[in-house]
Amino acid sequence: MDSTRVTEHPTSFDRPMTGADPTDPRGALMRTPVEPRASGSGLPAQGRAGETPPTAGTDSPGAYEHAQPGAEQAAEPDTHRPRPVAEGVPVQPGGVPSAPAQPPGTDRRAAPEPERRTGQPTAPGQPTPMRRDGDRLRFVGAATRRIARGMDLDEIVMGLCRATVPTFADAILVYLREPLPVGDERPTGPLVLRLRRTDRIPAERDTEGGFIPAAQPEPSELEAVGSELCEVRPGSALAEVLRGVRPVFTDTPAARAALPELLGDGGEFAVPDGRRAILAPLRGRRRVIGAALFLRGPERVAFEADDLLVAAQLATHSALGIDKAVLYGREAYIADELQRTMLPENLPRCTGVRLASRYLPAAETARVGGDWYDAIPLPGSRVALVVGDVMGHSMTSAAIMGQLRTTAQTLAGLDLPPQEVLHHLDEQAQRLGTDRMATCLYAVYDPVSHRITVANAGHPPPVLLHLGGHAEVLRVPAGAPIGVGGVDFEAVELDAPAGATLLLYTDGLVESRLRDVWTGIEQLRERLAATAQLTGPDHPPPLEALCDEVLDMLGPGDRDDDIALLAARFDGIAPSDVAYWFLDPEDAAPGRARRLARRALARWGMEDLTDAVELLVSEVVTNAVRYASRPVTLRLLRTDVLRCEVGDDVPQLPRLRQARATDEGGRGLYLVNRLARRWGATRLSTGKVVWFELNRG
């Protein structure tokens, strides 16, 4: 077995508990010599170090399961502390008469005392096992509570190992099905078990800080038990043991035959002989999902018949917890995938504006919500900026959010005004249900005119950070939330100067149980202004760093809702980089368009693109004037690429098709598709725009 998979319990004590034998090969359990008891059955008196053991017939709740030294041993100097026992294991009740006082200097460990159940002497290094049903019940209760704490698969398996070692066993191996079935799904393929985790008592102790090396337990192969993978063949001995569901001792013929299949070749020889190993199948709600192997070394008392019940309880609780953890993991995966697909994976690269975004769920257990953001390219190099918030943060809210976001994208493609987009979103929300409420802010930025048009539906107002460091909350009409119905939305047009940054956000950023929304907006404005001061008046702060800085304003009590954040840095397009003309729909329009484009390229020093631009402009303008009844628009934009836009009043979009050899036309868009870097057509409320882009030489 790969040694890297063995997990040891960390021990941070620098001396063993009083009364522990430094030469104890276990090095982890407390031993206490006890007086013989007349009544026969019962457990040795136990107590904390420095306390008097309980007398006969008294219980001492809250103590530990394994025997510990009494008060008379507490004064003995000892520089070594052993491994602590597992938490939550109570003291074994049952009376043992108080030991008679010993003369000073008398070593109580010198003479072994009889073991109460068998009457045989107990060796000084031998641990006292659990013998009463009450002790086992208390141990099972403490162990199941520890197992139940885990939320994911690894925590549950670790809880089983930590609760078992060293209290119940010296070592444990946990095998789980690979892959684990989820819910009611029927697994396909053969049953394969993978060693998920091992745990054991450390074989060596650090000599620094008072630890001494413990004697190596026999057999030493305990550390090498286990193989990484095993395939359970139908009808094999291991398959029969797993089908039986109940834990079994490995000294039975069936279990002994199953060990080579589980542990690999030679692994069964590392398992101690006799009743020192228990093989417990792990059965979930529907089927066996794994197995656990509990081991005790030869220096420890062997398992008893009642220990099979303890192993069964541990296996049952662990298997049910693993089943629930797998289901929870699947739900978390679905939630993550749903949220990821609902939000844009990558923001578009738009002309004249740079974008950055953030999304934070409300909590780790509520990974989906109704908050969304979007950036949608529009004709004329414009871009629509959208942020919205559906009431709640559940799967239902996420589903409603996805429908509203899709509707907003469709409406944006029609190039409707912002107030009309919100009106149609309001109608869509009413069709989804009477209680489907959402807030939304829709803004359209035009980099050519350096203007932004904003319409609001009950959403917190955006904040505009100017280049000089001044931050202002934009005055936009609040409007009613989407889903109310019967209300009008109003749009306002504002300046969007170059170098300014517009911040759109949801109320989770500015509102919480500790502050109202307007206090949060003012804190956000101050945070943006303070961040801008760090980079100086002539340089805006980096966009990604600005988003992180904004999220840093959240305190421990400020995460009551999920947060969507969209930041837009307005670069704009300078007037000198824009050429715009109107062309009458006549036969001479294509020739005039070629001449105008040639002059603009010469003014910009881009003569190397003249031939390609003249050819493509001529083809697109020819198609436009053939059907247009109003003047055709031609616009050239010089940015990182050269963009050409031709608009007309015909709503039908052109379609690329393969012209036949006998056709006289139909090759214009084919040339555009072959020569242009990108091209497209967008329908407007007044017609359409056909555009193409060429790389600058």
C-alpha positions in Angstrom: 0.0 0.0 0.0 1.2 3.5 -0.8 2.4 5.0 2.5 1.2 8.4 1.4 -2.4 7.3 1.8 -2.0 6.5 5.5 -3.2 9.2 7.8 -2.0 9.4 11.3 -3.7 11.3 14.1 -1.7 14.5 14.9 -0.5 14.7 18.5 0.4 18.0 19.8 1.1 17.2 23.5 4.6 17.4 24.8 4.3 14.9 27.6 2.1 11.7 28.1 -0.7 11.7 30.6 0.3 10.8 34.1 0.6 7.1 34.6 1.1 6.1 31.0 3.8 3.5 30.4 6.5 4.9 28.2 7.3 1.5 26.9 3.7 0.8 25.9 3.8 -0.4 22.2 0.4 1.1 21.6 1.5 4.6 22.8 -2.1 5.8 22.5 -4.3 4.2 25.1 -4.3 4.7 28.9 -3.8 1.6 31.1 -4.8 1.3 34.7 -4.2 -1.7 36.9 -7.3 -2.4 38.8 -8.3 -4.3 41.9 -10.2 -7.6 41.5 -13.9 -7.2 41.9 -16.0 -9.6 43.9 -19.1 -9.3 41.7 -17.4 -10.7 38.6 -18.8 -8.5 35.8 -17.9 -4.9 35.5 -15.3 -2.5 34.3 -12.2 -1.0 36.0 -12.6 2.3 37.7 -11.6 5.2 35.5 -11.1 8.9 36.0 -9.2 11.9 34.8 -5.6 12.4 35.7 -5.4 13.9 39.2 -8.9 12.7 40.2 -10.1 9.9 42.4 -11.6 6.9 40.6 -15.3 6.4 41.1 -16.3 4.0 43.8 -18.5 0.9 43.3 -21.9 1.6 41.9 -21.2 5.2 40.8 -21.1 6.6 37.3 -18.8 9.3 36.2 -20.2 10.8 33.0 -17.9 12.9 30.9 -14.7 10.8 31.6 -13.0 8.8 28.9 -13.5 5.2 27.9 -10.0 3.8 28.3 -8.7 3.4 31.8 -6.6 6.3 33.1 -4.4 6.7 36.2 -6.0 7.5 39.6 -5.3 10.3 41.9 -2.5 8.5 43.6 -0.6 8.3 40.3 -1.0 12.0 39.5 1.9 13.0 41.6 4.3 10.8 39.8 6.8 12.7 37.7 6.3 11.9 34.0 7.7 13.7 31.0 5.8 11.9 28.3 2.1 12.4 27.3 0.4 9.7 25.2 -2.0 10.1 22.3 -5.3 11.5 23.6 -8.4 9.3 23.4 -11.2 10.0 21.1 -13.5 12.8 22.1 -16.9 12.1 23.5 -16.1 8.7 24.9 -17.5 8.4 28.4 -16.0 6.7 31.4 -17.0 3.1 31.9 -19.3 3.1 34.8 -19.4 0.4 37.4 -18.1 0.2 40.8 -14.6 -0.7 41.8 -13.8 -0.2 45.5 -11.3 2.6 46.1 -7.8 1.2 46.3 -6.1 1.2 49.7 -3.5 3.9 50.2 0.0 2.9 49.2 3.1 3.9 51.0 5.1 6.7 49.4 7.3 5.5 46.6 5.3 2.3 46.0 4.9 1.6 42.3 1.3 0.4 41.6 2.3 -0.8 38.2 4.9 -3.3 39.5 2.4 -6.1 40.1 -0.2 -6.9 37.5 -3.8 -7.3 38.7 -6.4 -9.7 37.5 -8.6 -8.9 34.6 -12.1 -8.8 35.9 -14.0 -10.8 33.3 -11.5 -13.7 33.0 -9.7 -13.5 36.3 -6.4 -13.6 34.5 -3.7 -11.0 35.3 -3.6 -7.9 33.0 -0.3 -7.1 31.6 1.0 -3.5 32.3 0.9 -2.6 28.6 -2.5 -4.2 27.8 -5.5 -1.8 27.3 -8.8 -2.4 28.9 -11.6 -2.9 26.2 -15.2 -1.8 26.4 -17.2 -4.6 28.0 -20.6 -3.1 29.0 -23.5 -2.4 26.7 -23.7 1.1 28.2 -20.2 1.9 27.3 -20.7 0.7 23.8 -23.8 2.8 23.4 -22.0 5.9 24.6 -19.2 5.2 22.3 -21.5 4.7 19.3 -23.4 7.9 20.2 -20.2 9.9 20.3 -18.9 8.3 17.1 -22.1 8.8 15.1 -22.2 12.4 16.2 -18.7 12.9 14.9 -19.6 11.2 11.6 -22.8 13.3 11.3 -20.8 16.5 11.4 -19.4 16.0 8.0 -21.1 17.7 5.0 -19.0 16.3 2.2 -17.6 12.8 1.4 -14.1 13.4 2.8 -15.3 14.8 6.1 -17.6 11.8 6.7 -14.9 9.3 6.0 -12.5 11.2 8.1 -15.0 11.3 10.9 -15.4 7.5 10.8 -11.6 7.0 11.0 -11.0 9.6 13.8 -13.9 8.2 15.8 -12.7 4.6 15.4 -9.0 4.9 16.0 -7.7 4.3 18.7 -10.9 3.9 20.7 -12.4 0.9 18.8 -9.5 -0.3 16.6 -5.8 0.1 16.0 -6.3 0.7 12.3 -9.1 1.1 9.8 -9.3 0.9 6.0 -12.3 2.4 4.2 -13.1 1.3 0.7 -15.7 3.0 -1.4 -17.3 2.2 -4.7 -15.7 3.8 -7.8 -17.7 5.7 -9.0 -20.2 6.2 -6.2 -23.8 5.9 -7.4 -25.9 9.0 -7.0 -29.5 8.6 -5.6 -31.6 6.1 -7.4 -29.4 5.8 -10.5 -28.4 2.3 -11.4 -24.7 1.8 -11.6 -23.2 0.3 -14.7 -20.2 -1.8 -15.1 -18.4 -4.0 -12.6 -18.3 -3.3 -8.9 -14.9 -1.7 -8.2 -13.8 -0.7 -4.7 -11.1 2.0 -4.2 -9.2 2.5 -1.0 -10.5 6.0 0.1 -8.8 6.4 3.4 -6.7 4.6 6.0 -6.0 5.5 9.6 -3.9 3.9 12.3 -2.1 4.5 15.6 1.3 6.0 14.9 4.1 3.4 15.0 6.7 6.0 16.0 6.8 9.0 18.2 8.9 12.1 17.8 11.6 12.2 20.5 11.6 16.0 20.5 9.5 17.6 23.2 9.3 14.6 25.4 8.2 11.8 23.0 10.0 8.5 22.9 9.8 5.9 20.1 7.1 3.3 20.9 7.7 -0.3 20.5 6.7 -1.6 17.1 3.5 -3.6 17.3 3.4 -7.1 16.0 2.8 -7.9 13.3 4.4 -4.8 11.6 2.4 -5.5 8.4 -0.5 -3.5 9.8 1.0 -0.5 8.1 1.1 -2.3 4.7 -2.5 -3.6 4.6 -4.6 -2.6 1.7 -4.5 -2.2 -2.1 -5.6 0.7 -4.1 -8.2 -0.9 -6.3 -10.1 -4.2 -6.3 -12.8 -5.5 -8.6 -15.5 -7.5 -6.9 -16.2 -10.4 -9.2 -19.7 -11.8 -9.2 -20.1 -14.9 -7.1 -16.7 -14.4 -5.4 -16.2 -14.7 -1.6 -16.0 -10.9 -1.3 -19.2 -10.4 -3.2 -21.0 -12.9 -0.9 -19.7 -11.1 2.2 -20.8 -7.7 0.9 -24.2 -9.1 -0.1 -24.7 -10.3 3.5 -24.5 -6.7 4.7 -23.7 -7.7 8.3 -20.2 -7.2 9.7 -18.2 -10.5 10.1 -15.0 -11.5 11.9 -12.2 -12.3 9.5 -11.5 -15.6 11.1 -14.7 -17.0 9.5 -14.0 -19.0 6.3 -16.0 -16.7 4.0 -14.3 -13.5 5.3 -10.9 -15.1 5.2 -11.4 -16.1 1.6 -12.6 -12.5 0.8 -9.5 -10.8 2.2 -7.1 -11.6 -0.7 -9.6 -10.1 -3.1 -10.0 -7.0 -1.1 -6.4 -6.4 0.1 -4.5 -7.8 -2.9 -2.0 -10.6 -3.1 -0.4 -11.3 0.3 -2.5 -8.7 2.1 -4.4 -11.2 4.1 -1.2 -12.2 5.9 -1.0 -8.7 7.3 -4.3 -9.1 9.1 -3.9 -10.4 12.7 -5.2 -13.9 13.4 -8.2 -14.6 15.5 -11.0 -12.1 16.2 -8.8 -9.1 15.7 -10.3 -7.9 12.4 -13.9 -7.1 11.4 -15.0 -6.6 7.8 -18.1 -4.4 7.7 -20.0 -3.7 4.4 -21.1 -0.2 3.9 -24.7 -0.2 2.6 -26.5 3.0 1.6 -30.1 3.4 0.9 -30.2 1.1 -2.1 -27.0 -0.9 -2.4 -23.6 -1.7 -1.0 -21.3 1.3 -1.6 -18.1 0.1 0.1 -16.5 -1.7 3.0 -14.6 -0.9 6.2 -12.0 -3.1 7.8 -11.3 -2.7 11.5 -8.0 -4.1 12.9 -6.6 -4.7 16.3 -3.0 -5.6 17.0 -1.9 -8.7 19.0 -1.0 -6.5 22.1 -4.7 -5.5 22.4 -7.7 -7.5 23.6 -9.5 -9.2 20.6 -12.9 -8.1 19.4 -16.0 -9.6 21.1 -19.3 -10.6 19.7 -20.9 -7.4 20.8 -18.3 -5.4 18.9 -20.0 -6.6 15.7 -23.0 -4.5 16.7 -20.8 -1.5 17.2 -19.2 -2.0 13.7 -22.6 -2.4 12.2 -23.8 0.9 13.7 -20.6 2.7 12.5 -21.0 1.2 9.0 -24.7 2.1 8.8 -24.3 5.7 9.9 -21.2 6.2 7.6 -22.9 4.7 4.6 -26.1 6.8 5.0 -23.9 9.9 5.5 -21.9 9.1 2.4 -25.1 8.6 0.4 -26.4 12.0 1.5 -23.0 13.6 0.8 -23.0 12.3 -2.7 -26.5 13.6 -3.3 -25.5 17.0 -1.8 -22.4 17.1 -4.0 -24.6 16.4 -7.1 -27.0 19.2 -6.1 -24.1 21.6 -5.6 -22.7 20.6 -9.0 -26.0 21.2 -10.7 -26.3 24.5 -8.9 -22.9 25.6 -10.0 -23.5 24.5 -13.6 -26.9 26.3 -13.6 -25.4 29.5 -12.3 -22.4 29.3 -14.6 -24.6 28.8 -17.7 -27.1 31.6 -16.6 -24.3 34.2 -16.5 -22.1 35.1 -19.4 -19.0 33.0 -19.5 -16.9 35.8 -21.1 -17.8 39.4 -21.6 -17.8 40.6 -25.3 -15.0 42.8 -26.6 -16.9 46.0 -27.7 -15.5 49.0 -29.5 -14.9 52.0 -27.2 -15.6 50.3 -23.9 -13.8 47.9 -21.5 -15.8 45.6 -19.3 -15.2 43.6 -16.0 -17.6 41.7 -13.8 -18.0 39.8 -10.6 -20.5 37.4 -9.1 -20.7 36.2 -5.5 -23.3 33.8 -4.2 -25.1 34.6 -1.0 -23.5 31.6 0.8 -21.7 28.3 0.2 -25.0 26.5 0.7 -26.9 28.9 -1.6 -24.7 29.0 -4.7 -27.5 30.0 -7.1 -29.5 33.2 -7.1 -31.5 35.6 -9.1 -28.8 38.2 -9.8 -27.5 38.6 -13.3 -25.5 40.9 -15.5 -25.0 41.1 -19.2 -23.2 43.1 -21.9 -24.8 42.9 -25.4 -23.2 44.4 -28.5 -25.6 46.6 -30.5 -25.4 48.1 -34.1 -23.4 51.2 -34.5 -20.7 50.0 -32.1 -23.0 50.6 -29.2 -23.3 48.2 -26.2 -26.2 47.5 -23.9 -25.3 47.1 -20.2 -27.8 45.1 -18.1 -27.9 44.2 -14.4 -30.9 42.6 -12.7 -32.0 40.9 -9.5 -34.9 38.4 -9.2 -36.4 38.2 -5.7 -34.8 35.4 -3.7 -31.7 33.3 -4.2 -32.9 29.8 -4.9 -33.2 27.5 -7.9 -36.5 29.0 -8.8 -35.0 32.5 -8.7 -32.2 31.3 -11.0 -34.7 29.8 -13.5 -36.7 33.0 -13.6 -33.5 35.0 -14.0 -32.4 32.9 -16.9 -35.7 33.5 -18.7 -35.6 37.2 -18.1 -32.0 37.4 -19.3 -32.8 35.6 -22.5 -35.7 37.9 -23.0 -33.5 40.9 -22.5 -31.0 39.6 -25.0 -33.7 39.1 -27.6 -35.2 42.5 -27.1 -31.7 44.1 -27.3 -31.2 42.4 -30.6 -34.2 44.3 -31.9 -32.5 47.5 -30.9 -35.4 48.7 -28.9 -35.1 51.8 -26.6 -34.2 51.0 -23.0 -37.7 51.9 -21.7 -39.3 49.6 -24.2 -37.0 46.7 -23.2 -38.1 47.1 -19.6 -41.8 47.3 -20.6 -41.5 44.0 -22.5 -39.6 42.4 -19.5 -42.4 43.5 -17.3 -44.9 41.7 -19.5 -42.8 38.6 -19.6 -42.5 38.5 -15.8 -46.3 38.7 -15.5 -46.6 35.7 -17.8 -44.2 33.7 -15.7 -46.4 34.2 -12.5 -48.1 36.7 -10.3 -45.3 36.8 -7.7 -42.4 37.0 -10.1 -40.7 40.2 -9.1 -37.4 41.6 -10.2 -35.5 44.8 -10.5 -33.5 45.7 -13.6 -31.3 48.5 -14.9 -30.8 48.7 -18.7 -28.3 51.2 -20.2 -27.1 51.7 -23.8 -23.7 53.3 -24.3 -22.8 55.0 -27.6 -19.0 55.4 -28.0 -19.3 57.8 -30.9 -21.6 60.4 -29.3 -20.2 59.7 -25.8 -23.7 59.4 -24.4 -25.5 56.8 -22.3 -29.2 56.2 -22.1 -30.5 54.6 -18.9 -33.9 53.2 -17.9 -34.5 51.8 -14.4 -37.0 49.4 -12.9 -36.7 49.6 -9.2 -33.0 49.0 -9.1 -30.3 50.8 -7.1 -28.9 53.7 -9.2 -25.5 53.3 -10.9 -22.4 55.1 -9.8 -20.2 57.0 -12.3 -16.5 57.5 -11.4 -15.0 60.3 -13.4 -11.4 60.5 -14.6 -10.4 63.1 -12.0 -11.5 60.9 -9.1 -15.0 62.4 -8.5 -17.7 59.7 -8.0 -21.4 60.5 -8.4 -24.6 58.6 -8.0 -26.5 59.1 -11.3 -29.9 60.6 -11.0 -32.2 58.2 -12.9 -35.9 57.6 -12.2 -36.4 54.7 -9.9 -39.4 53.2 -11.6 -41.4 50.2 -10.4 -40.0 46.7 -10.3 -40.5 44.3 -13.1 -43.6 42.2 -12.6 -45.8 44.9 -11.1 -47.6 45.6 -14.4 -49.4 48.6 -15.6 -46.5 51.1 -15.1 -44.5 53.2 -17.5 -40.7 53.3 -17.5 -38.7 56.5 -18.3 -35.3 56.7 -19.9 -32.8 59.5 -19.4 -29.8 60.4 -21.5 -26.6 61.4 -19.8 -23.0 62.3 -20.7 -20.4 59.5 -20.6 -17.0 61.2 -20.8 -14.0 59.3 -22.0 -12.0 57.7 -19.1 -15.1 57.5 -16.8 -16.2 54.2 -15.2 -19.8 53.2 -14.8 -20.5 50.7 -12.0 -23.7 48.7 -12.1 -24.5 46.4 -9.1 -27.3 44.6 -7.3 -28.5 45.5 -3.8 -26.5 42.7 -2.2 -23.4 44.9 -2.4 -24.9 47.9 -0.6 -27.7 46.5 1.6 -27.5 44.2 4.6 -28.9 43.7 8.1 -26.3 46.2 9.4 -27.0 49.1 6.9 -29.7 50.4 4.7 -29.4 50.7 1.0 -28.7 54.4 0.8 -26.0 54.2 3.5 -24.4 51.4 1.5 -24.5 53.4 -1.8 -22.8 56.4 -0.1 -20.1 54.0 1.3 -19.7 52.6 -2.3 -19.3 56.1 -3.7 -16.7 57.0 -1.1 -14.8 53.8 -1.7 -14.7 54.5 -5.5 -13.4 58.0 -4.9 -10.8 56.9 -2.5 -9.6 54.2 -4.9 -9.3 56.7 -7.7 -7.1 59.0 -5.6 -4.5 56.2 -5.4 -3.8 56.3 -9.2 -3.9 60.1 -9.6 -6.2 62.4 -11.5 -4.9 61.5 -15.0 -5.0 57.7 -14.7 -8.2 55.8 -13.9 -7.7 52.7 -11.6 -7.3 49.3 -13.4 -10.8 47.9 -14.0 -10.2 44.4 -12.5 -8.5 45.8 -9.4 -11.3 48.3 -9.0 -13.9 45.5 -8.9 -11.9 43.6 -6.2 -11.5 46.8 -4.2 -15.3 47.3 -4.3 -15.9 43.8 -3.0 -13.5 44.4 -0.2 -15.9 46.8 1.4 -18.1 43.9 2.4 -17.8 43.1 6.1 -18.6 39.8 7.9 -22.3 40.7 8.4 -22.8 42.2 4.8 -23.3 38.9 2.9 -27.1 38.5 3.1 -27.7 38.3 -0.6 -25.9 37.3 -3.8 -24.0 40.1 -5.6 -23.7 40.9 -9.3 -21.2 43.6 -10.4 -20.6 45.0 -13.8 -18.0 47.8 -14.5 -17.7 49.6 -17.8 -14.7 51.9 -18.6 -15.7 54.4 -21.3 -12.9 54.9 -23.8 -15.2 56.2 -26.6 -14.3 56.9 -30.2 -12.8 60.3 -31.0 -14.6 62.3 -33.7 -11.5 62.3 -35.8 -11.8 58.5 -36.1 -15.4 58.6 -37.4 -16.5 59.2 -41.0 -20.3 59.4 -41.7 -22.3 60.0 -44.8 -25.9 59.9 -46.3 -26.3 58.4 -49.7 -29.4 58.8 -51.9 -30.8 55.4 -53.1 -29.8 55.8 -56.7 -27.5 54.0 -59.2 -24.6 56.4 -58.6 -24.5 55.7 -54.8 -22.0 52.8 -55.0 -19.5 54.9 -56.9 -19.9 57.8 -54.5 -19.4 55.4 -51.6 -16.1 54.2 -53.1 -14.8 57.7 -53.5 -15.7 58.8 -49.9 -14.2 55.6 -48.4 -10.9 56.2 -50.4 -10.6 59.8 -49.1 -11.2 58.7 -45.5 -8.6 56.0 -45.7 -6.1 58.4 -47.2 -6.7 60.9 -44.4 -6.1 58.2 -41.8 -3.0 56.8 -43.5 -4.6 53.5 -44.3 -4.1 53.4 -48.1 -3.1 49.7 -47.9 -6.8 48.8 -47.2 -8.2 50.9 -50.0 -8.7 48.1 -52.6 -10.5 45.8 -50.2 -12.6 48.5 -48.6 -13.7 49.9 -52.0 -14.7 46.4 -53.2 -16.7 45.5 -50.1 -18.3 48.9 -49.7 -19.5 48.8 -53.3 -21.1 45.4 -52.8 -22.9 46.2 -49.6 -24.1 49.7 -50.8 -25.3 48.1 -54.1 -27.5 45.7 -52.1 -28.8 48.4 -49.9 -29.8 50.9 -52.6 -31.5 48.2 -54.7 -34.4 47.9 -52.2 -34.2 51.1 -50.0 -36.6 53.9 -50.3 -34.9 56.3 -48.0 -31.3 57.5 -47.8 -28.6 54.9 -47.0 -26.1 55.6 -44.3 -22.4 54.8 -44.6 -20.1 55.1 -41.6 -16.4 54.2 -41.1 -14.9 53.8 -37.6 -11.2 53.6 -37.0 -10.3 51.8 -33.7 -8.1 48.8 -33.3 -9.8 47.6 -36.5 -11.5 49.3 -39.4 -15.3 48.9 -39.2 -17.7 49.8 -42.0 -21.5 50.1 -41.4 -24.2 50.4 -44.0 -27.7 51.1 -42.9 -31.0 51.2 -44.8 -34.8 51.1 -44.1 -35.4 47.5 -45.3 -35.9 45.1 -42.3 -35.1 41.9 -44.2 -31.6 40.6 -43.3 -29.3 39.5 -46.1 -28.5 35.8 -46.3 -25.3 34.2 -47.5 -25.8 31.7 -50.3 -23.8 30.0 -52.9 -24.4 31.5 -56.4 -24.7 29.2 -59.4 -22.4 29.5 -62.4 -25.1 31.0 -64.5 -26.2 33.6 -61.9 -25.3 37.2 -62.7 -25.5 38.3 -59.0 -25.5 36.9 -55.5 -21.8 37.0 -54.9 -21.5 40.2 -52.9 -21.9 38.6 -49.5 -19.7 35.8 -50.5 -16.9 38.3 -51.2 -17.6 40.0 -47.8 -17.4 36.7 -46.1 -14.1 35.8 -47.7 -12.3 39.1 -47.3 -13.6 40.6 -44.1 -12.3 39.7 -40.6 -15.9 39.6 -39.3 -19.2 40.6 -40.7 -22.9 40.6 -39.7 -26.3 42.1 -40.0 -28.6 43.5 -37.3 -32.2 44.4 -37.5 -33.2 47.9 -36.2 -36.6 49.4 -35.4 -36.2 51.5 -38.6 -34.5 48.9 -40.8 -31.2 47.1 -40.6 -27.4 47.6 -40.5 -24.9 45.4 -42.4 -21.3 45.8 -41.1 -17.9 44.3 -41.6 -14.4 44.7 -40.1 -10.9 44.6 -41.5 -7.7 44.2 -39.7 -5.5 47.3 -39.7 -2.2 46.9 -41.5 
